[in-house]
C-alpha cells in the first residue's frame, strides 16, 4: 500500500463547492465571494485547526 493511497481525489472537493453554488459569503479578510459565478472572487483556504478562508488577493 503506497503512502498516497489514503488521499481522496479532488473530485470530493468539487462536490462540496458545487453545493455552495450561488451562495454569497463574507470571507475572513472582509471581502466577499459568490460561488459558481464567473465574476466571483477566487479564494484561498489556509488549512489548520481553525481554517482561514480569504480572497486570493489578500492571500499574497
C-alpha positions, -999 to 999 in steps of 0.1 A, spaced: 0 0 0 15 33 -11 16 64 11 -7 84 -11 -35 58 -13 -51 73 18 -59 105 0 -93 112 -18 -93 126 -53 -100 163 -57 -135 154 -70 -147 153 -34 -138 189 -30 -155 199 -63 -187 183 -50 -186 204 -18 -180 235 -38 -209 227 -62 -232 226 -32 -223 262 -25 -233 274 -60 -249 309 -58 -242 313 -21 -228 347 -11 -203 347 18 -182 373 36 -147 359 39 -123 362 69 -105 390 52 -137 410 49 -141 406 11 -170 387 -4 -174 356 -27 -203 343 -48 -197 307 -55 -202 295 -91 -201 330 -106 -178 339 -134 -173 373 -117 -168 356 -83 -137 362 -62 -111 334 -60 -104 321 -25 -75 308 -5 -81 283 23 -54 283 50 -56 248 64 -52 242 101 -70 236 134 -91 268 126 -91 272 88 -90 308 74 -108 315 42 -97 346 24 -97 361 -11 -67 353 -32 -57 389 -33 -53 390 5 -35 357 4 -5 372 -12 
